[in-house]
């Protein structure tokens, strides 16, 4: 499933917020939460599900 740019932005923002509040990162990195969220999305290991109606 290909994500739209709006879905990507929403997912990365939501995950970055989780990381900023102390959620454990799923990749080893010392970068900022947004960059970690982008890396998790790129690797396909995000714990977020997209539901389309």
C-alpha positions as CSV (number, residue, x, y, z in Angstrom):
1,X,0.0,0.0,0.0
2,X,1.4,3.4,-1.0
3,X,0.9,6.2,1.5
4,X,0.0,9.7,0.4
5,X,2.2,12.6,1.5
6,X,-0.5,13.6,3.9
7,X,-0.6,10.1,5.5
8,X,3.2,10.1,5.8
9,X,3.2,13.5,7.5
10,X,0.5,12.5,9.9
11,X,2.2,9.2,10.8
12,X,5.6,10.7,11.2
13,X,4.2,13.5,13.4
14,X,2.3,11.1,15.6
15,X,5.3,8.8,16.0
16,X,7.7,11.7,16.7
17,X,5.3,12.9,19.4
18,X,5.3,9.4,21.0
19,X,9.1,9.3,20.9
20,X,9.4,12.8,22.4
21,X,7.2,11.7,25.3
22,X,9.5,8.7,26.0
23,X,8.3,5.8,23.9
24,X,11.1,3.4,23.1
25,X,12.6,3.8,19.6
26,X,12.5,0.7,17.3
27,X,15.8,1.6,15.7
28,X,19.2,2.4,17.2
29,X,19.7,6.1,16.6
30,X,20.8,9.3,18.5
31,X,18.9,11.6,16.2
32,X,15.9,13.8,16.8
33,X,12.4,12.2,17.2
34,X,11.2,13.2,13.7
35,X,14.3,11.7,12.0
36,X,13.8,8.5,14.0
37,X,10.2,8.3,13.0
38,X,11.1,8.8,9.3
39,X,13.7,6.0,9.6
40,X,11.1,3.7,11.2
41,X,8.7,4.5,8.4
42,X,11.3,3.8,5.8
43,X,12.2,0.5,7.3
44,X,8.5,-0.5,7.7
45,X,8.6,-1.2,11.4
46,X,6.2,1.5,12.7
47,X,3.6,0.3,15.2
48,X,0.9,2.4,13.5
49,X,-1.8,1.1,11.2
50,X,-3.5,3.1,8.5
51,X,-7.2,2.4,8.0
52,X,-8.9,3.8,4.9
53,X,-12.7,3.9,4.4
